[in-house]
Amino acid sequence: MPEFNEEEYLDVLQNIEAALVSIYQDNPDMTDYTAMAAVEKLARTYQFEAEGRLKSPPSMNGLTQAAYDQMQFMCEWRLGRVTMESQQGNPLAINDPVTIPEIVACLKRIRRSIELWNKEGGRRGYFEYVRQFLPG
């Protein structure tokens, strides 16, 4: 895959980050560390798939599992593998699905963002930063 162009994938990044923020909003105990662990495990899952290596799902607990599941659903939707419905019950289609290497690149970019904003703002620095850019 050529060099990652963040501008080209803003919608994908926002979708994945919205999945993380939704877990954070429902669980005040969630920290950047929890999000980072889930992002790393999900990136590894897709990396193994890209390499054709079958791997059993990673073992996780609590909020890490919830974040992983929520992000995985969003990634699967962006890959065009699952359908999602609007609040009105209408199917939301993906006209231009992304590839697995693109999903991995997006997850790695989110991981770098978590690291940066965690250093800047502490245990929940990433969530406090990204939440201002997402609806709801």
C-alpha positions in Angstrom: 0.0 0.0 0.0 1.3 3.5 -0.8 2.0 6.0 1.9 -1.0 6.6 4.1 -2.9 9.8 3.2 -5.0 10.7 6.3 -7.2 13.1 4.3 -8.3 10.3 2.0 -9.5 8.2 4.9 -11.0 10.8 7.2 -14.5 9.2 7.0 -13.1 5.7 7.9 -11.1 7.2 10.8 -14.1 9.0 12.1 -16.3 5.9 11.9 -13.8 3.8 13.9 -13.2 6.6 16.4 -17.0 7.1 16.8 -17.2 3.4 17.7 -14.5 4.0 20.4 -16.1 7.1 21.7 -19.5 5.4 22.0 -18.0 2.9 24.4 -16.2 5.6 26.3 -19.4 7.6 26.7 -21.2 4.6 28.1 -18.3 3.6 30.4 -16.6 6.4 32.4 -14.0 4.0 33.6 -12.6 3.5 30.1 -9.1 4.9 29.5 -6.8 5.6 26.5 -4.9 2.4 27.5 -8.0 0.3 27.1 -8.7 1.8 23.7 -5.1 1.3 22.6 -5.1 -2.4 23.6 -8.3 -2.9 21.6 -6.9 -1.1 18.6 -3.7 -3.1 18.7 -5.5 -6.4 18.9 -7.9 -5.5 16.1 -5.0 -4.3 13.9 -3.2 -7.6 14.5 -6.4 -9.6 13.7 -6.7 -7.9 10.3 -2.9 -8.1 9.7 -3.1 -11.8 10.2 -6.0 -12.0 7.8 -4.1 -10.0 5.2 -1.2 -12.5 5.5 -3.6 -15.5 5.2 -2.8 -16.7 8.7 -5.8 -18.1 10.6 -5.7 -17.0 14.2 -8.3 -17.5 16.9 -9.9 -14.3 18.2 -7.8 -12.6 20.9 -8.7 -13.1 24.5 -9.9 -9.9 26.2 -12.1 -8.8 29.0 -14.6 -6.1 29.7 -14.2 -2.7 28.1 -11.3 -3.9 25.9 -13.6 -6.6 24.4 -16.5 -4.1 24.0 -14.2 -1.6 22.2 -12.8 -4.3 20.0 -16.2 -5.6 19.1 -17.6 -2.1 18.3 -14.6 -1.2 16.2 -14.6 -4.6 14.4 -18.2 -4.1 13.4 -17.4 -0.7 12.0 -14.4 -2.0 10.1 -16.4 -4.9 8.7 -19.0 -2.4 7.5 -16.3 -0.3 5.9 -15.0 -3.5 4.2 -18.5 -4.1 2.8 -18.9 -7.4 4.7 -21.9 -6.4 7.0 -24.8 -4.1 6.7 -25.8 -1.3 9.0 -29.1 0.5 9.3 -29.9 4.1 9.9 -32.0 5.1 12.9 -35.0 5.1 10.5 -34.2 1.5 9.6 -32.8 2.2 6.1 -29.8 0.2 5.0 -26.6 2.2 5.0 -24.5 1.1 2.0 -20.8 1.4 1.4 -20.3 2.3 -2.2 -16.5 2.2 -2.1 -15.4 -0.4 0.4 -11.9 -0.2 1.8 -9.3 -3.0 1.8 -7.9 -4.9 4.7 -4.5 -3.1 4.3 -6.3 0.2 4.4 -8.2 -0.8 7.6 -4.9 -1.8 9.2 -3.3 1.6 8.2 -6.3 3.4 9.7 -6.1 1.4 12.9 -2.4 2.2 13.2 -3.1 5.9 12.6 -5.7 5.8 15.4 -3.1 4.1 17.7 -0.6 6.9 17.0 -3.3 9.5 17.8 -4.1 7.7 21.1 -0.5 7.7 22.1 -0.1 11.5 21.2 -3.2 12.7 23.0 -2.6 10.4 26.0 0.8 12.1 26.4 -0.8 15.5 26.1 -3.8 15.0 28.2 -3.4 12.0 30.5 -5.4 8.9 31.0 -8.3 10.1 28.9 -6.6 12.7 26.8 -7.4 11.0 23.5 -11.1 10.7 24.3 -11.4 14.3 25.4 -9.6 15.4 22.3 -11.5 13.3 19.7 -14.9 13.7 21.3 -15.1 17.3 20.2 -15.0 16.3 16.5 -17.7 13.7 16.6 -21.5 14.2 16.6 -23.5 13.5 19.6 
